[in-house]
């Protein structure tokens, strides 16, 4: 039954069949707000939500936003004295909830010991049995990394002798790490590893790339072209200026008559790549390529009609999207994953680019092209953990100290509306504000409200929006598409996103559209603007890390203003707080697959 929960997740149900029954069922346990949960519960569990919840009230935890204490309250109201903390239904639901929450933080699996500890905090008396029950029920899958010491022969070497401890001479089996994961991410990682191995082993040399490499615009571009000529999978890393190298590879491949294309995370990245290649049809967004709305379409076998695909902004690839992409590539296609390892990772679960680099299963090309100017110098230092003062004679980098969040908001509005346009002739619409979070006294919500009042005041007749408002459209989790409101009618909110008209239905506006003068760094990843204003109020210190600062500070092409109110927390974050580790299995899977000689 719990497998059914996963299959039904995300299903859309236009009406509430038996809605009254569900409302009556929810009323005792949700503190008088059944209307708020009835629709999402039906959307998650399907039309039989009431029946499923009667049989297992803790399935309410599958509904987004529901916390364990709410599900426990609902279960107590429904079951009375039969409700207990070690009920197998409760413990299985808690395991699933922990893994789902971990996926939102980027993990595709969790250490079993961490799951057991979290269950203990939730009053589970026998966490070991709870984990075993969750695995038996199909809520979680179990994986072992290393050698299992519980199996008689697992820790022994080929000669029949167990490895001995260097000091005591006693036999010491290699420690094993037990991981728990959801089947969707396990299948995605295994499919992705198999697909990447297939591409690595199916590559044929084909065309002669020597002349194209000799004509490359830089040594790093020439190295990338030579490497892609002989490998089915290549990892390319570098900063913003290094994007010229995959552009040169795409142009060279097209010059050889190959069907070559570049895919980016955002429409802005697509525009910049197309300009670098010199061909409007040479770049697509990854979402557009996979949906079929952009790119060459599919061949008779259903594969993308390509010979070479370069994926820029590769750190933004989550494991499920990457698995779908690789599955769509035919044998013999060359895949190049290109990106900046210093930026924030994907919004979805996994760390595909980092795992490919760490596994060293394919050739890697590291760009030697530095990012230019004071902003490039500043960001390069951040990448190695150093926050240095740079010379900026043209005021390319400006630090604006503030005492509190209120002053931070005031100075930010002043910079966007007055100072940057006057000093650099950059209109307010080309300046992006980036802050640490959505909440707080200087988060995106407060900043967007202040910026709207100054730049496009209006009554917000349609869900808080007016024509001319800058917005972010979120068509799917992890995708943030900048746009401008054009109009609104009974059909919905009419946007223009990258020159493309988009209509957001009325019922989706509240959840899918936000004002976009101010963004988080995660939302801004993969995009750049002529100017960026990064806001660091005092309450933002806890949210800072080196990848966050690196990402935020590198979004401005010509100018960067830093509204600085975190004192020494900024250099501390750059020097001492690296990227948050994500627990994944892809690296180990890639290290285990057979690879061609080119990978070594």
Helices and strands as residue ranges (DSSP letters): H 2-8, H 19-27, H 34-45, H 49-55, G 57-62, H 68-79, G 80-82, H 88-104, E 110-111, H 112-121, H 127-136, E 141-146, E 176-181, H 183-202, H 210-214, H 219-230, E 233-237, H 243-255, E 260-264, H 267-277, G 280-282, E 283-285, H 286-291, E 308-311, G 314-316, H 319-327, E 334-339, H 352-359, E 363-366, H 373-383, E 397-401, H 405-414, I 415-419, H 420-424, G 428-430, E 431-435, H 444-455, E 470-473, E 481-489, E 492-497, E 500-504, H 506-512, E 513-515, E 518-520, H 521-524, E 529-536, G 538-543, H 546-553, E 556-564, H 569-576, H 586-592, G 597-599
